[in-house]
Amino acid sequence: MLTLLVACGSKTGGSGKTYTVATDSNFKPFEYLNPETGELEGFDIELMKEVAKRAGFDVKFETMEFEGLLTGMQSGRYPIGIAGMSITPDRAETLDFSDPYYDSGMILMVPVDSDIQSIDDVDGKKIGTRQGSTSQSYLKEHTDAKIEAFPEIVTAYMNLQEGRLDGALYDLPNVQYFIAQEGKGELKTTGDILQGESYGIAFKKDSELVDDVNEALASMIKDGTYAEIYEKYFGERPAEKWLGDE
Ligand code: ARG
């Protein structure tokens, strides 16, 4: 497991408390290590730093695999987690969530010459995904695919590129990013976006931080800071609902 600690100062003062934020380092463009600097970067990281600043606390990030992050949070080991985590009724039983901060969904990725056209065609096919993800649950519940779930999604993507898998199911923004960066002409998305999901910041159950964090998020949407961070990582303006008063 790779552990990375980054301390970030709060300008507003507030409680001045430092909270450990559990995250992952393998979910572009939400959280990843900059290959040149080795620094943890991404939409989630920058969003979280700004939220903390506004809510008046300090954060230090700790990176781990996504499935470990979920179990670590559920056991109360981490007070806060941000990792493109979809808000689901199941998870909400054991964790608190902030208001949604990003609308997502899942999409199937296949080689450009594949005859798989949608999720209806995956039965009996080898489909890769990530351990502990909503995509893994979706495949289990809705298909008879041969599911191969990896601790890191890039392993699924590499296996797909090398012909050892027939497809991969994962979060739309991450799949799109991968195709644009590394899969052009080789891989494509196919079928509909499955199961609209929203990402939320997760907290230990009954956290006292939720209200302050929601207020901070709302103020960032309102004054355009959210849109600025969004544009930096996604290369376009966010949808209307995230644009505040502009
Ligand atoms: N949104 C999906 C889920 O909640 C996948 C998230 C994966 N995030 C990550 N940082 N690896 O299951």
Residues whose N, C-alpha, C, O or C-beta is under 5 A from the ligand:
A	BS01	LIG	D24 N26 F27 F66 A83 G84 M85 S86 G132 S133 T134 D171
